[in-house]
């Protein structure tokens, strides 16, 4: 039997410029109620290199500092059925209202998609929005080195680079 879970609410501060969307949180992330809560996920280590936010800080402080950099976090999917944490096991996906979120936050200039699954769901469910697929920070995606992933993710730091 597949587990059914709602996702996490968005993390957003004042006047976000960048919206980072994952596909759907892992079971570890859902259990902790934290985006990228799996310690093997490279997201927070990449953020540390790009923005100087120590990955060892408390989650509330990390997310606060991320919003100070005008970055919002959310997922392409609000709800799905899935056994385990693999994106390939997602069934019956229900989209988050990304179009509504972007309309409510007109300062967003860039939507960065954490991996191809997030990209696929985003593009199929939000055909009028542009998003840029970046390498997945998931430990399951090992086709690129950490350094290569970080270099690709660094593009979100450069205005209009994506």
N, C-alpha and C positions, 0 to 999 in steps of 0.2 A: 504494500500500500504506500502510495506516495504521500509525503507530508504536504500540508497546505499551510502557508504562512503569508501574512501580509509583509510587505517590505518595511523599510524605515522611512521616517519623515525626512523632508529635505533639511539640509544644514545651509542656512543662508543668513547673511548679514546685510548691512546697508549697501545699496548700490553695487551689487555683484557685477563683475565684468566677464567672468569665466564661469561656465556651468560644466562641471565634470559629472558625466553620467556613467555608472556601471550598468551591468545587466540586471542582477538581482543579488542581494547579500548571501554570503555563504551561511551555513548553519552556525558556524562559530560567530560570525558577525551578528546574526540574528540573536543568538544566545546572549551576547554581550550588549546588544543594542548599539553597536558601533560600526560605522563604515570601515571596511578593510580591517576588521578585528582579528583576522587570522595573522599571527605573528610571522608567518612565512610569506604573506602577501607583501610585495615590494612597494606598494603605494606610499606609505608613510616614510620609507627610507628615501624614495625619490623626492618627495616633498621636502624632506630635510635638506637634501642637496640643493634643490632649486630655490627654496625660500628660507632656509635656515631655521625651520621649525623642528626642533629636536624630536625624533620619533619616540623617545622614552618619556616625554612629558605626558601628563594625564590626558585622556581623551578629550575632556571638556576644554582644556587649555589648548590642545592642538587644533581642535575645530574652531575655537575662538580666534586663534592666530591666523588660521586659514581664511576665515571670513574677513579679517583685517587686511588680508591681501586681495580682497574682493573676489574670492573664489567660493562658489556654492557647490555642494555635493548632493547628488540624488541618484536615482536609478531609472533606467528606461521602463522597468516594469514595477507596477504597484503590488502585484499579486501573481502567484503561479503555483502549480503543483510540481513537486520535484522530490525525488528520492536522493538524498545526499546533497552535495554542493556543486556538482558539475553543471556547467551551463548546458551541456548536451542533454541533460536529463529534464530540462524545463518542459512542462506541458501546460496547456491552457493558459498562456500568458495574458495578463491584463495590463494595459499600458498606464503609466502615470500621465497626467495632463501636462506634458512638457510645453505644448503650445500656450496653454493658459499661464503656466509658470513664467515663460518668456514674456508674455504680454504684461504680466504683473510686475516684471522686473526689466523695464526697457533699457537698462544700462548694460545688459548682457550683450557682448560683442562676439563671443566665441563659445561654441558648445564642443567640448572635448569628450570623446567616447572612449572609455577604458576597455578596449578590446573589440574584436570583430563581432562577438555576440551582441554586445551593447549597440554596436553600429548597425547590425542587421535589424534588431527590434526598433531602434530609433528611426531608421530610415523607412521602414515599412509602416510605422504608426504615426509618423510626423513628416509626410511627404513635402510639406511647404517650408520646412526648416532645414538649414544646412548644419551638418555636424562633421567633425573631423575625427576619424578613427586613429587612435594611438595604440601602441602595443599594450596588450593586457599585462597588468601588474600581478596577475594571479600566479601562484606557484605552479599551476598546471601548464602555464605557457613558458616553455623552456627553450624555444627556438631562437631567442635572442638573449644575449648576455645582459646583465644588469646595467653595464656601462652603455650598451646600445639602446636599451630601453630609456635610460635617463637622458641620453642625447635626443631621442625623439620627443620625449616629454618636455624637454627644455623649450620646445617651440611655443608652449603656452605662455612662456615668460616674455616673449617678443610680440609686441603689439602688431596685430595683423599678419603674424607669421603663418597662421593656420588658414 
